[in-house]
């Protein structure tokens, strides 16, 4: 069963979203020109739990998942 606050939010949320998108604050900004990265990913290095450096250059050509 929905609480009193949930019922109010359910009815007012569409109105709030519509009003927030009507102004310039709701616009999505897009870059017209691509910006190059200041440093290549492979020039960076991480650190293992054993405090040893982990250069990312050893992962060149492989898929990397950063968490």
CORPECOR-V692411 format. One record per residue. N is the residue number from 1. RES is the residue in one letter. PHI is phi in degrees with one decimal (* if undefined). Layout:
BEGIN
n->N res->RES phi->PHI
n->N res->RES phi->PHI
END
This chain:
BEGIN
n->1 res->X phi->*
n->2 res->X phi->-76.5
n->3 res->X phi->-80.6
n->4 res->X phi->-62.2
n->5 res->X phi->-65.2
n->6 res->X phi->-64.5
n->7 res->X phi->-65.0
n->8 res->X phi->-65.6
n->9 res->X phi->-64.2
n->10 res->X phi->-62.6
n->11 res->X phi->-84.0
n->12 res->X phi->-93.7
n->13 res->X phi->-59.5
n->14 res->X phi->-59.7
n->15 res->X phi->-67.2
n->16 res->X phi->-62.0
n->17 res->X phi->-65.9
n->18 res->X phi->-65.1
n->19 res->X phi->-69.3
n->20 res->X phi->-70.4
n->21 res->X phi->-85.5
n->22 res->X phi->-74.9
n->23 res->X phi->-91.4
n->24 res->X phi->-73.7
n->25 res->X phi->-69.7
n->26 res->X phi->-89.6
n->27 res->X phi->-76.2
n->28 res->X phi->-93.9
n->29 res->X phi->-86.6
n->30 res->X phi->-129.9
n->31 res->X phi->-82.5
n->32 res->X phi->-87.1
n->33 res->X phi->-123.1
n->34 res->X phi->-67.1
n->35 res->X phi->-109.8
n->36 res->X phi->-71.0
n->37 res->X phi->-68.3
n->38 res->X phi->-67.7
n->39 res->X phi->-140.6
n->40 res->X phi->-67.0
n->41 res->X phi->-58.4
n->42 res->X phi->-76.3
n->43 res->X phi->-86.9
n->44 res->X phi->-84.9
n->45 res->X phi->-144.6
n->46 res->X phi->-111.4
n->47 res->X phi->-136.5
n->48 res->X phi->-75.4
n->49 res->X phi->-63.1
n->50 res->X phi->-86.4
n->51 res->X phi->68.7
n->52 res->X phi->-87.7
n->53 res->X phi->-70.2
n->54 res->X phi->-126.9
n->55 res->X phi->-71.6
n->56 res->X phi->-75.8
n->57 res->X phi->-63.8
n->58 res->X phi->-71.8
n->59 res->X phi->-99.7
n->60 res->X phi->-62.3
n->61 res->X phi->87.7
n->62 res->X phi->-115.5
n->63 res->X phi->-83.1
n->64 res->X phi->-124.1
n->65 res->X phi->-113.6
n->66 res->X phi->-95.8
n->67 res->X phi->-113.8
END
